[in-house]
Amino acid sequence: MPKPYVPNDAWSRKAAKEGYRARSVYKLMELDRRFHLLRPGMIVLDLAAAPGSWLQYTAKCIGSKGRGIGIDLQPIKPIAENVRTFEQDIMDTNAIQKILAGEKVAHVDLVLSDIAPSTSGVRDVDQWRSIELNQAVIAVADRFLKPGNLCVLKVFRGADFDAFLRDLKHTWDDVRLAQVQASRDRSKEVYIVIRKR
Ligand SMILES: C[S@@+](CC[C@H](N)C(=O)[O-])C[C@H]1O[C@@H](n2cnc3c(N)ncnc32)[C@H](O)[C@@H]1O
């Protein structure tokens, strides 16, 4: 039987030491350094936020005047006073709209998504699922961002990637790709930062 995966690389150890729930926080930190994503007072929607390391970092950056809203299939343990979280499938975009209406949020300043499908092991299936999930993220971002605001996506590269990127470039501005240092060497993931037209 294959050994269970034990996350014990340098990034995971650093995250544990610094009190972050996941090593992925260093991906957001790098993206923030490169794209200047987070500022005090922002309303930030994190789609696929569990266990919550991006929200932990976001909470610090946006400060007490900002608001973080995190959504995931999995429950998220409380993060901070300026963050609220919800258990919800993001494919149900009507449900997301209801959550934001309940929070009295008409627009957000930034959409973050580090979404990853539960992997089947079949590369093309996983890649297609990643694109399908991202299409739901984009629909929500399109509905709640104002022109000029940014959205961060994570997509698995594969057969459909180029067509996905081409479509994005037709409807969003400044489509920029980013590999980040904390991604695992074998990972096919790429982050994409897009600006609402
Ligand atoms: C890599 S993790 C996100 C890590 C997070 N950025 C952090 O820093 O803690 C990917 C997340 O995507 C979520 N996810 C996958 N499909 C989803 C869906 N349809 N709706 C909501 N969340 C989903 C998973 O439950 C998982 O928590």
The ligand as an SDF file (V2000), in Angstrom:
LIG
                    3D

 27 29  0  0  0  0  0  0  0  0999 V2000
   -5.9290   23.9870   -1.5830 C   0  0  0  0  0  0  0  0  0  0  0  0
   -7.3960   24.0480   -0.6240 S   0  0  0  0  0  0  0  0  0  0  0  0
   -7.5170   25.7640   -0.2280 C   0  0  0  0  0  0  0  0  0  0  0  0
   -6.5080   26.1830    0.8170 C   0  0  0  0  0  0  0  0  0  0  0  0
   -6.7530   27.5880    1.3350 C   0  0  0  0  0  0  0  0  0  0  0  0
   -6.3870   28.5770    0.3360 N   0  0  0  0  0  0  0  0  0  0  0  0
   -5.9520   27.8750    2.5810 C   0  0  0  0  0  0  0  0  0  0  0  0
   -5.0210   28.6590    2.5080 O   0  0  0  0  0  0  0  0  0  0  0  0
   -6.2570   27.3250    3.6260 O   0  0  0  0  0  0  0  0  0  0  0  0
   -8.6460   23.8350   -1.8140 C   0  0  0  0  0  0  0  0  0  0  0  0
  -10.0420   23.8820   -1.2510 C   0  0  0  0  0  0  0  0  0  0  0  0
  -10.9740   23.8210   -2.3240 O   0  0  0  0  0  0  0  0  0  0  0  0
  -12.1830   23.3580   -1.7450 C   0  0  0  0  0  0  0  0  0  0  0  0
  -13.1830   23.0380   -2.7620 N   0  0  0  0  0  0  0  0  0  0  0  0
  -13.0860   22.1410   -3.7730 C   0  0  0  0  0  0  0  0  0  0  0  0
  -14.2300   22.0940   -4.4800 N   0  0  0  0  0  0  0  0  0  0  0  0
  -15.0800   22.9870   -3.9090 C   0  0  0  0  0  0  0  0  0  0  0  0
  -16.4220   23.3990   -4.1940 C   0  0  0  0  0  0  0  0  0  0  0  0
  -17.1090   22.8790   -5.2060 N   0  0  0  0  0  0  0  0  0  0  0  0
  -16.9880   24.3420   -3.4010 N   0  0  0  0  0  0  0  0  0  0  0  0
  -16.2920   24.8760   -2.3660 C   0  0  0  0  0  0  0  0  0  0  0  0
  -15.0100   24.5320   -2.0510 N   0  0  0  0  0  0  0  0  0  0  0  0
  -14.4170   23.6050   -2.8130 C   0  0  0  0  0  0  0  0  0  0  0  0
  -11.7240   22.1680   -0.9300 C   0  0  0  0  0  0  0  0  0  0  0  0
  -12.6850   21.8020    0.0210 O   0  0  0  0  0  0  0  0  0  0  0  0
  -10.4140   22.6980   -0.3320 C   0  0  0  0  0  0  0  0  0  0  0  0
  -10.6230   23.1710    0.9730 O   0  0  0  0  0  0  0  0  0  0  0  0
  1  2  1  0
  2  3  1  0
  2 10  1  0
  3  4  1  0
  4  5  1  0
  5  6  1  0
  5  7  1  0
  7  8  2  0
  7  9  1  0
 10 11  1  0
 11 12  1  0
 11 26  1  0
 12 13  1  0
 13 14  1  0
 13 24  1  0
 14 15  1  0
 14 23  1  0
 15 16  2  0
 16 17  1  0
 17 18  1  0
 17 23  2  0
 18 19  1  0
 18 20  2  0
 20 21  1  0
 21 22  2  0
 22 23  1  0
 24 25  1  0
 24 26  1  0
 26 27  1  0
M  CHG  2   2   1   9  -1
M  END
$$$$
